[in-house]
Amino acid sequence: MDNPVMSGQVLETGATPSPPGGYRGNGNGLLGEDAFHQMVYLERKRTERSGKPFLLLCLSVVNFENAVQRARILEGIQAHLPGVLRGTDVCGWFKEELTIGVIFTEIGETDINRARSRIQEKIRLRLNERFTPEELGRLVMSYQVYSCNGGTQPLECGLDVHPLGEEPLQGHRKKEFPTFLNSWFRQRCFLLTGDMLLISFAQVLSLWIRLGHSDALPQLYTGAFAFSTLLYPAVLYVFDLYNMEKLFRWRWFVLRTGLAVLFMTGVSASWFYLFPQWVYGRGLLGIQALLVFMLIAGWRALCRSLLQLNKTGISTLILGAGDSGKSVYKLLSEPYSPYRVTGFLDDDPAKQGKVMGSPRVLGTLDSINEVAARTGAKAAVLALPRNRPAMLTRKMLEARLRGLEIIEMPTIFELLTEKVPVQWLEDQWLLFSGGFDLLSTDYVRKIKRVIDFGVAGFLLFLTAPLMALTALAIRLESPGPVFYRQQRVGKGGQVFTITKFRSMRSDAEKAGVAQWATKRDPRVTRVGKWIRILRIDEIPQIWSVFKGDMSIVGPRPERPEFVRELEAQIPYYSVRHTVTPGITGWAQVKYPYGASVEDALHKLEYDLFYIKNMSIFLDIKILLRTIGVVLLGEGAR
């Protein structure tokens, strides 16, 4: 580009030009192109005298659909930039109606890269208020440093040009706080550790508020403190308060925290009534409950803010910019995701350099090693079909041997959503993916069977009075049998009979055709409505657990009529019949009640996750969450 600054044709003057309508610092307009380049020239001369470099920023609009869109974006920049600039900074047209230039003087930083990163973050935050992510992706920032010898030099490894919606390239990336939270497991451990510390603090503080200071008091209440500190996290889990995705819905987690504290207070009051040696009075229990609620809710609000501030993430490339790649980008862009998308790679010439959401297509698939080295990427998600060229497979192998983690698309979805995405699933992934260990581990299956037998016996004994009352209520309300028997498909496709309390009219399927239950189903009786909400209608299925047809935890069995329909429409639906069905399951605690093929598809994704990761520990998690689902009446119809 032929301009006065680069060619040295601008006449040096002793004064700073101030053209009409232009501004220096926070004015209302932009310097014209000639006047701005004159300012650049004068700042260069000042740098030669003072030895202090200055930074030139250029903001350009790329990939715009038409001139009107480009003009609108540039107008938005003009309106919002003054909020970032100081009185000594200069703003104008580097190239008329195409590129806005900003001269940053008196930077006050010895490290020019730090100064650039600080300025860029301020501009990013400011423009985020005005532009959508798609519009931000059309903005490109470039920088040059004018050094004390009067020459120009780019920042470190060449002129740094990248979309505003992306992070700078490696070597230019601003430093963030440690990336300890870039893992779901670490996030949950961090949350749990804080919970236990705050619960302990709340107990000590409530004791001091209620009973005053005494060295003997903590020893008297050690057992009570230990009981509450260990049980509280379990109750928080029951109410789904370790769900990192829902942590970003503040009304939800505040309400759930309140319900969890109320439930725990009730449990504690009952326990301390049975074991009164701790003399845990109502006042002390009330103060403790209030403190725990405030501290736990505040701690989750703080964790949410920390996760939102933690912008570093694991730098990740997406291999493929089609529909699969866009789905991966949407998932990795969620606030709870520990990954940060650096860009796409795709072989489609029409997509090269274009913005796909926010990051752009940085190159072709065979340039994975070069792009990973240039961007500092640590992982790559494969959003491509299995029938890819052998050359690409070798390139990915080279990248993996150089330290780049290659993650298949179903794996990243499984990791972040705790379900297996059926629509992106292929036979080879199921064949070679890890997991499914319990299917071939006899001793674990035997342990699970012993646990099922013991839990079923305990539940039958515990719920016997409730079952008698339920049978009486059903009998008094409507004519017909108390129990309802129905055929279901179990392990290996074997059909067995389950027994439930009748919750519908006795003629609910008088035509003999199986029907999905619907929301506010008119066939449900008044008693049936409540026993469905509280899941009391499921209790007689414990007998199927005794017989071995069912387990306490597993995929819910479906009717043969529905299974034939679903197997014809949903791939891999038959996989759920490789394990014993259960009274409750991962799909039941993660997804609301389903009454359609689409719902069955979503539930299958959770069932596949359970089958793949089946373990005693996962069963315990499901049982705890089932308590919360029953208490809150979730998913009942």
Protein Blocks (a to p, Z undefined) as FASTA:
>chain_A
ZZfklnopaccdfbdcddehiaehjafbdcdfklmmmmmmmmmmmmmmnopacddddddd
ehifbfklmmmmmmmmmmmmmmmpcfkbccddfbghkbccdddehkopablklmmmmmmm
mmmmmmmmmpcfklmmmpccddddddfkopacdehjapadddfkbccdehiaccdddfkl
ncfklmmmmmmmmmmmmmmmmmmmmmmmmnopafklmmmmmmmmmmmmmmmmmmmmmnop
abfklmmmmklmmmmmmmmmmmmmmmmmmmmmmmmmnopafklmmmmmmmmmmmmmmmmm
mmmmmmmmmmnopadddedjbfklmmmmmmmmpmklcbdcfbdcdfbfklgopaehjacc
fbdfklmmmmmmmnopabdcddbdfkbcfklmmmmmmmmmnopacddfklmmmmmnopac
fklgcfklmmmmgcjklmmmmklmmmmmmmmmmmmmmmmmmmmmmmmmmmmmmmmmpgcd
fbdcdddddehhiacddddddfbdfklmmnopacdddehiakbcfklmmmmmnommmmmm
mmmmmnopacfbdcddddfklmmmmmmmmghklmmmmpccdfbdfklmmpccddbfklmm
mmmmmmmmmmmmgcfklmmmmmmmmmmmmmnopoiZZ
